[in-house]
Amino acid sequence: MRELPDGTRTPVVDASVHVFFASNADLRGFLREPYRSRGIPDAEMDWYGAPGGEYAQGTRGPAKQYPGSDPELVAAQLFDERGVDVAVLHPMTRGILPDRHLTTAVLAAHNEMLVTRWLDGPHADRFRGTIRVNPDDVPGALREIERWSSHPRVVQLGIPLQSMALYGKPQFWPIWEAAAAAGLPVAAHIETGESIAFPPTPSGHTRTYEQYLGFMALNYVYHLMNMIAEGVFERFPELKFVWADGGADLLTPFTWRMDTFGRPHLEQTPWAPKMPSDYLPGHVYFVQGSLDGPGETEFAAEWLDFTGKDDMLMFGSSYPHWHAGDALALPTGLSSEQRAKLLWRNASELYGIDIMAPA
């Protein structure tokens, strides 16, 4: 529970907590040959490093291990210091590698680490997990889903926002079908690590970290609009997607534009017979972090209501990164209902987390 400035108390579900291996040697300990001996990139994206450092002060473990790798430290900082009730963990891996089988092996190692150290560990009742799958290796992704989907604290699948193709394309449909059948949302998150991914903008690479961080999350627009046009949500009506790096502040204007052309173009996409905006409720969710708008403005509540965003947003801190958000930093103009939805109710309903509402 977290006490708000007005003296009331609220549950908090942190829908975006990033976890890592303690070191490269730690990762290799979870790999099997022939992959253990392979060259694997570090977790950092060296050409877009944050000027002041990637991680918040005090997030390294007692032995100076990588931030977000010590369950005891993470639990203390989230549950004791930040008042988080339940944290949804998202393992950060090593990017899209040239060898899709190596990528799958690295993801499988992260999944095993997540389950053994976090979901079956001392604080298991307050951690929920994201199983990482490789969209470029459909058989490998399906194996990981089959292996872990029945775990009681696995609540979603994780894929990189960076992709070699738009996620509405048919090659990805078996993964979305398996996710829907397992009742697991799919979370798309910017991937860490060196990789062979495309540039962060359609026109190439940005010059600075600030430009990269400002633009990169917005790539969800291309995936989402393609998924709607390809009829993904018609084909898999139980599928739910979480855009885990935010950007919901651009959903409304882009949806307006799609709806403008939606009706005239329906004859070209008879497999998606609804207006684009009709596919958002119940299918589309966003993690709302410290970089997302509109901030402390008099129209914050009205803006959240546009396009039904107040039913789609979930608070996520992005701990242990430097821009880790705080539940107290929400705009004061939000209604009590909007605040409850954002801080815990939407995530609780999506992930099936049993949270007791405040009296």
N, C-alpha and C positions, 0 to 999 in steps of 0.2 A: 504494500500500500504506500501511496505517496500523498503527503499533505500539500494541498494547493494553497495559493496565496489567500484565498477567501476562508481558509480554515477547514474546508471539507477534505475528505480523504477519498482517494480513487485507486482502484487496481491499475496496474500497468503491465501490459504485455509488450515486451520489446521484440519486434518482429524481424530485427536484422542485427544479429551479433555475429561477428566474423571470428572464426577460429582457425588456427594454424598448427602445423607441426612445430616442435620446439627448435628444430634445426634441419638441415639437409640430411645429416646422418640419421636423424630420427625418422624422416620420411623413408629412407632406404631400408630401415629396419622393418618396414611394413610391406616392402616390395619383394617379389620373388623373381628369380632368374627366368628369362634372360633380361628382365627390365631393371633389376637392382644395379647392374653394372653399366647401364646406359647413361649417356649425358643428359641431365635434366636441368632446365633453367631454374634460377632462384625465384623466390616469391615476388621480388620487386620488379616494377616496370621502370627500368633505369632512365629511360628518356623522358619520362613524365613524373619525376619525383617531386613531392611537395617541398617547397623551399624551406620550410621550417621543420621538416621531418614528417614521415607518414603517420606516426602514432602519437597518441596523447601521452604526456608525461606520467610515469608511474605505472604503465601497463606492462612493462617487462616483468618476467617472473623473478623469483628470488635469486636464481642462478643466472640472471640476465638472458634467459631464453626468450624466444620470439614472443612479441605481444600476442595475446589471445591464445596461448598454448597451455597455460596452467589453470586447470579447472578450479582450484581453490582460490587463486587470486581473482579470476573472473567472477566467481560466485560472490566473493566478498565485495568487489567493486560494483557489481550489478545489484545484488539483492540487499546488501547491508547499506551501501553508500547511496545508491540511486533509487532505492525503493521499488525495484522491478520485482514483480511476482513470478512471471514466467518469461524465459528467454528462448527465442527461436534461433538456433545456431545454423550458420551457413559456412561450411568449410571453403576457404579460399585456396585455390590450387595453383597450377603453373601455366595456364594459358592453353591455347590451341596449338598443339605440337604437330610437326610434319608427319609423324607416324601416329595414325589414329589409334593403333593398338597400344602404343606407349601412353597416350593420353588416357585411354580407358584404364590402364593399369595404375596410373597415378591417381585417378579419381577413385578407383576401388580401394587403394591404400588409404585415402582420406576418409572414405566411408567406414572402413574397419576401425580406423582411429577414432572417428566420431562416436561410433556406437560403444566401443570398449571403454574409452576414457571418459566420455561425457554422458551418454544416454543410459549406460549401465553403471555409472559411477556414483559417488556419495551424494551428489546433488541431482540425481536423475529425475526426481519428482518435479523439479523446476526447470529442467532443460527439455526442449523439443529439438528435433533434428531435421536437416535437409540432406537428402541423399543425392550426391552428385552423379550425373550421367552425361555421356558424351553423345551429342546429337549426330556427330559424324561417324559414329559406329553404332548403328541401330541394334544389331545383335548383342553387342556388349552392354548397351544401355538397358535392354530388356532383361539381361541376366542380373544386372544390379537391382532392377526393380523387383524381380522375382525373389532375389536374395533378401531384401531388406523391407519390402513394403508391409509385411505383417508385423514388424516391430511396433510395439504399442506407442513408442515415443518418436517414431518417424512420422512427420506430418506433411512433408512436401518433397518434390524433386527439385534439383537445382541445375540450371544450364547457363552457359555464358551468354551475355547480351551480345558480345561479338560473335558473329556467325558468318560462314562462307555462303549462306543462302538465307532468304527470308523464311521465317518459321511457319508460314502458311503453306509452304511447298509440300507436295505429297510424300517426299522421302521421309519427312518427319512424322507422318501420321501414325505409324505404329507405336511411336513413343507416346504421343498424346492419347491414343486409344488405351494403352496400358495404364497411363496415369489416371485417366478417367475411371477405368475399371477398378483400380485400386483405391479410388477416392482420394487421390493425392493431388493437390494443386502443383503447378509448375512455376517455379520462381526463376526469372531471368535476371542475372546480376552481372555487372561489369567484372570481368575476370582479371585476376592479378597475374603477374608473371610475364616473361618474354614470350612472344608467340608469333604465329604467322597470320594473325588476324588482319583484316582490312584496316585502312586508316579510320580515325574516329569521326570524320565528316565525309560526306559524298564528294567533297572537293579536295580531299587530301588531309595531311597532318596539320595539326595546329602548332603554333610556335611555342606556347607556354603551357605549363601545368594548369594555370587558371582557365585558359581557353579549353583545354582538354576536359577538365572536370565540369565546366559549364555546358559543354556540347555533348559529351559522350552519352549521358543518360538519355538524351532525347532520341537516340536511335530506336527506342521502343516504338516510336510512332510508325516507322516503316514496317516493323514486324506486325504490330497490332492491325494496321489497316490492311496489310496483305492477308492476315489470318481471317479477317472479316470477309474480304473479297473472295477468298478461296473457299469460303463456306465451312471453315474448321469448326465453328461453334454450332453450326447446323448439324454437321456430321457427328460431333461429340458433344451433345447437349450438357453433359455433366462436367465438362472440362473447365477448369478455372486456372487463370494465369495471373501471376503476381509480378509486377514490374518493380523489382526490388531496389532500384536506384532512384526512385522518385520520378519527377517530371510530370506529375499529375496536373501541375499548373498550366501545362500546354494542352491537356486533353480537350478542354472545352472549345478553344478556337479551331483545333484540327477536326474535331467531331462536327462542328458547324460546317466546315468546308466539305467534309465527306458526305454529310447529309444533303448538301446543296446538289451534289452530283449523284446521290444515291438513287433517287427515284428514276431519273432519265437512264441510268445505266443498269437498271435491274434486268432488262432484257439480255444484257451481256453476261449476267451472273445469276441465272435462274436457280442455282444451287444455294444462293444466299438471298432469299426473297424479302428480307426485312430491311428497314432503314439501318444504316451502320450504327446509329446510336442505340438501336433496340438490342444490339448484341452486347452492350456493356454491362447491364445489371446482371449480377449473378455469375458473370464470367471474368470480369476484369477487376483487379485490385492493384493498389500501389502502396509501397512503403513511403511514408512521409518523414523526411529527415530535416536536418538543420539547414540544408541548402535550398529547400523548397519554399515557394511563396504561398500566399502573398505577404506574409510577415505581419507586423503589428500595424494593421490598417483598419479603418472604420468599416470597410466592406468585406472583411475576412470571412464572416459568417455567410454573407450572400454569395461570395465567390465559391465557397465550399459547397453550397447548395446547387450551383450550376452543374448540369450534366450528371447530377446525382453523385458527385464526388464524395459527399459525406458518408455514403455507404460503401465506398471503395478504399478509403485511406486507413492505413494502420501505422501507428508510431513505430519507428525503427531508429535506433541510435547510431548504427554503424560503428559501435565500439569494436576494436580499440583505436580507431582512426582519429586523427587530430580534430576532425569536425564532428566528433561524437555528440549527438544531440541530447537534450534533456527534456523530460516530460513537462517541466515547468515553463519551457520556453514557447509554448503554444500561444497564438494570439489571444489576448484577453477578450476580444469581441466574439469569440465562438460561443454558441449556446451550450448549456450544460449537456444537452443530448449529443451535440456534435463532438464535444470534448470526450464524452464517454465512448462514443463510437470509435474515435481516433485512438484513444489510449488503451482500450482493451476489448470493447464489445465486438468490433468487426473481426479482429484477430481471433477472439475466442470462438466466434461462430464459424469462421473459415476453417480453423485448425482443430476444432472439437476440444478446446481447452476448457476445463471446468473451473470457472472463476466465480467467486461469490460476489454479487453486486453489493456496493456499499449500502448500509442501512439508511 
